[in-house]
Amino acid sequence: MVIRGIDVLVPQEGQAPGVLTRVLRFFSYFTVQSNILVALSVLPLLRYPAMDDRAWRVLRLAALMGISVTGVVFVVALRPIVDLSGVSALTNVGFHYLSPLLAVAGWLLFGPRPRIDRTPSPMPGSQQDRWSPRTSTLPFQIAIEGNT
C-alpha cells in the first residue's frame, strides 16, 4: 500500500510500529477491503455455483462496485505518483489491476448477472422497502419515525 509513492506499511526512518498496528493499517485500506469482498463473494460460487439469496446478491454487488472503484481510482489518480519495485510492485499489480479486471470480466462472462435484480434492499422492513416510485414520502417517514 502506498501513499505519495512511499510504502506506508514499512517505516522510512525511526522505529517501526508494532505488528498489530501494521495489520490494522493494512486492513483499513479500501483496496484490501474491496479485494476481501470479492473473495467472499466469489469463493462460495466455486463450491455452490447455484448460490442465490438476497444477502449474497448485496455482497456480490458491493464487491463489484468496490473493486471497480479500486481499479479506476488507482489508474486515474494514484498510478502517476507511485513508483514501486520488488514485492510491492507485484502486490500492486494483483490488488489494482488483476483483481479488478478479473472480477468484472468474470461477472460479465460467467455471471451470475441473472441473479442481480432491482430489488432495493436485502432486509425486509428496511427504509428502502417503504419507498415506491409513486410516492416521495420516504424522507419524511425517516424524519418522523426515526431511522429504525
C-alpha positions in Angstrom: 0.0 0.0 0.0 1.4 3.3 -0.9 0.7 7.0 -0.5 2.7 9.6 -2.5 4.9 6.7 -3.7 6.0 5.8 -0.2 5.3 2.4 1.3 3.3 3.3 4.5 3.5 -0.2 6.0 7.3 -0.1 6.2 8.9 2.8 8.1 11.2 5.0 6.2 13.1 6.0 9.3 12.7 5.7 13.0 11.2 2.8 14.9 8.7 0.5 13.2 5.2 0.3 14.6 4.1 -2.9 16.2 2.7 -5.9 14.3 -0.9 -5.1 15.4 -0.7 -1.6 14.1 0.7 -2.7 10.8 -2.0 -5.3 10.4 -4.8 -2.8 11.3 -3.4 -0.3 8.8 -3.2 -2.9 6.1 -6.9 -4.0 6.6 -8.0 -0.4 6.8 -7.3 0.3 3.1 -10.3 0.3 0.8 -8.2 -1.7 -1.7 -7.8 -4.5 0.7 -11.4 -4.4 1.9 -12.7 -4.5 -1.7 -10.5 -7.4 -2.5 -11.7 -9.3 0.5 -15.3 -8.6 -0.6 -14.5 -10.0 -4.0 -13.1 -13.2 -2.4 -16.1 -13.5 -0.1 -18.5 -13.2 -3.0 -16.6 -15.4 -5.5 -15.2 -18.3 -3.4 -18.7 -19.7 -2.3 -19.5 -19.9 -6.1 -16.7 -22.5 -6.5 -18.4 -24.9 -4.2 -22.1 -23.9 -4.8 -22.4 -22.5 -8.3 -26.1 -22.1 -7.9 -25.8 -19.9 -4.8 -28.5 -17.3 -4.7 -30.0 -15.4 -1.8 -30.6 -11.7 -1.2 -27.7 -11.2 1.2 -25.3 -12.8 -1.3 -26.6 -10.5 -4.1 -25.9 -7.5 -2.0 -22.4 -8.8 -1.2 -21.7 -9.5 -4.8 -22.8 -6.0 -6.0 -20.8 -4.4 -3.2 -17.8 -6.4 -4.2 -18.1 -5.5 -7.9 -18.7 -1.8 -7.1 -15.8 -1.7 -4.6 -13.3 -3.4 -6.8 -14.3 -1.3 -9.8 -13.7 1.9 -7.8 -10.4 0.5 -6.6 -9.2 -0.1 -10.2 -10.4 3.2 -11.6 -9.1 5.3 -8.7 -5.7 3.7 -8.8 -5.3 4.0 -12.6 -6.6 7.6 -12.8 -5.3 9.2 -9.6 -2.6 7.1 -7.9 -0.6 5.4 -10.7 1.2 8.7 -11.7 2.6 9.2 -8.2 3.6 5.6 -7.4 7.0 4.1 -8.1 7.3 0.6 -6.7 9.8 -2.2 -7.1 10.1 -5.8 -6.0 7.3 -7.4 -4.0 5.5 -4.1 -3.7 5.2 -3.9 -7.5 3.9 -7.5 -7.7 1.2 -7.0 -5.0 0.3 -3.7 -6.6 -0.4 -5.5 -9.9 -2.6 -8.0 -8.1 -4.5 -5.6 -6.0 -5.0 -2.8 -8.5 -5.0 -4.4 -12.0 -5.6 -8.2 -11.9 -8.3 -8.3 -9.2 -10.5 -5.5 -10.7 -10.2 -6.8 -14.2 -10.8 -10.4 -13.3 -13.7 -9.7 -11.0 -15.5 -7.6 -13.6 -14.6 -9.8 -16.5 -15.7 -12.9 -14.6 -19.0 -11.2 -13.8 -19.5 -10.2 -17.4 -18.5 -13.5 -18.9 -19.9 -16.0 -16.4 -22.4 -14.1 -14.4 -24.3 -14.5 -12.2 -26.0 -11.5 -13.8 -29.4 -13.0 -13.8 -29.3 -13.2 -10.0 -28.7 -9.5 -9.7 -32.1 -7.7 -9.9 -33.6 -4.3 -8.9 -34.7 -5.4 -5.5 -33.9 -2.4 -3.4 -33.0 -3.9 -0.1 -31.6 -7.1 1.4 -33.7 -6.7 4.6 -37.5 -6.8 4.7 -38.9 -3.8 6.5 -35.8 -1.6 5.9 -36.2 2.0 4.9 -35.8 1.2 1.2 -38.8 -1.2 1.3 -41.1 1.8 2.1 -40.2 3.8 -1.0 -42.1 3.4 -4.2 -41.9 5.4 -7.5 -45.5 6.7 -6.9 -44.5 8.4 -3.7 -41.8 10.6 -2.4 -42.5 10.3 1.3 -39.5 8.2 2.3 -37.5 11.2 3.6 -40.5 12.3 5.6 -41.1 8.8 7.0 -37.5 8.7 8.1 -37.6 12.1 9.7 -40.9 11.4 11.5 -40.3 7.7 12.5 -36.6 7.9 13.0 -34.1 5.5 11.4 -35.4 2.2 12.6 
